[in-house]
């Protein structure tokens, strides 16, 4: 039956303490967690409910549906059942004796209409943005979280091995994606990748073969691929994978809520010389960035270093996308969502800290020809980057 | 390569005219479409950009990325490239000679933070909610749209046939879902179902076998299933499908942006008597509601009729969920999103109109035992309901 997975009580306590510290520093009296992934992160359950976190003291989990499962999943001590969100003010003032002077909401995901509804529930309360605080806490992973990500990485490595053994000329990109996802689900893949931004659709089928890799498009990524139609114009499409062409496969994995995001180059038969050199170059950039990724280095420095390296290797034109359509980042945070803060983007002055986890993805686009890219998940430790990924950092000739 | 699919120009013109009529009635000077599905619906492209629709006259499509694909996909006549969203006010006043007095935004999906950004771009403009207008236009499907949904329904029917032929004892729920999704992608499934509400995750793997069907949970649906972990506690899980148990399989399909959403009961070997009777009862309710679904009938009347029918058949306790956890709806609109307005929910006084399309899903939950349900897609015509679904409305004994 359901995997015996539960976020440990001390882990939940650490997270609550973390956000309370941020709330105290910003003088926010309470946070009301609404979004499902944040709720899972701070309470251990993703049932339908809200988590009320005062700046000091015990949090209160208010569950609409379904109380028995929430009780089994969450280690929050005070859990009560409510019939409607409208009950929140009364239940909160019941427990805490009063309503807070200010409440932080997730302004980065909560729609305007829903916010207006919450605001009228708390007419005398100052409603502010709690999302920066949430991201700041989530950004630093505990050892327990690193272990969860390592489990996901093991399963992802098996999936790459499966692809290596099963890729054949004649499969369409979408067909191959269906095959490796079916394999992955058998091994525990949760099927749904979590992405926070409502305009970004996370999906595990970014299979770009040959010319598909040379297609720019909607994605905030160097290559969009063809997709299945104008309705979903990115990722795998109906193109058949051929022998002797570069195939870039970006696999997203989620296990017990923790993500992996990895990319490797494949070729059936022989990788064309130009693509082989480019694939080797992105691996060289990837490894050089890992060597440099130590606490204290700024995100911008990492990007500039990667761009400089690409220039040195003769790939200034293709690196991060074709001229005019380059993306500004080489990696992104990862954890209970596929894309988390911080983004390793140009201009970002924030510095690496121990406990951060990233998907590092230097990619090149040869417009109308192909993509060459590599992507691994790593953690920042006191002494430098440590790969969480278990997939060999190499080019897969099948 | 990409399926030669394009929303016809007269279809786009009809939609623009439709929302302009609503805007004029509500005295909204312009709408700014931001969300990707709405953009696809009103412009034909889902590239990264915005569609500006004045209450009268030609719309303006402003594309950030990627112009060549937007030009190929959209029949909007005025399409311009912009570097940043910040360029919107200047480009709009360039084209129309002035900025509008009011702009409608998608308040039901646009996060507070993004809205605040747009609002400061238009400091002298009244920002209002355009989402009810958008839904009102999208609610009524054209003949062209019905044909798209029929194509999707054909492919979905093949998928049910695949399941019927491949379901075996010993597969886990998630394993079976991977198998039929792999088959479906080969036939053109777009893999990503579109759901509007950020708290609702649409997925095509709602496989609930035996006791999994008896599990209440987070979903606003009679049965949640077990899911893969506390992080994603609904849908298919790790339970193995057994012979002689009721298996409820709810398949979501999307093809060229148009959805299907269908449920059938399966059993390997023999359906237990109690589940067989319940499965026959939901089909009886399903067919009776279809007979009653004519223009002019209110949504509430349909629900009350279905509930009355369930009572008559002796299933008051199980219908729409166990006591205390019943949902209030028996169906929902469907089209370019899996769940659209209107919802066939208790208390809704709106009336059926020709051109509406619904997924009708009467379901019962026998808590801790199993679910029995059926779901089909139908359109409302002048003379009554017409099934779009092509899957036989029967119980699949395999």
Interface residues (C-beta under 8 A of the other chain):
Chain A: X1 X2 X3 X5 X6 X7 X34 X35 X36 X40 X44 X45 X46 X47 X48 X65 X66 X69 X73 X105 X107 X108 X109 X110 X111 X112 X113 X115 X116 X129 X131 X172 X174 X175 X177 X178 X179 X181 X182 X183 X184 X185 X186 X188 X189 X190 X191 X192 X198 X199 X201 X203 X205 X216 X217 X218 X220 X224 X226 X227 X228 X229 X230 X231 X232 X233 X235 X236 X237 X238 X239 X254 X255 X256 X257 X258 X325 X336
Chain B: X1 X2 X3 X5 X6 X7 X34 X35 X36 X40 X44 X45 X46 X47 X48 X65 X66 X69 X73 X105 X107 X108 X109 X110 X111 X112 X113 X115 X116 X129 X131 X172 X174 X175 X177 X178 X179 X181 X182 X183 X184 X185 X186 X188 X189 X190 X191 X192 X198 X199 X201 X203 X205 X216 X217 X218 X220 X224 X226 X227 X228 X229 X230 X231 X232 X233 X235 X236 X237 X238 X239 X254 X255 X256 X257 X258 X325 X336
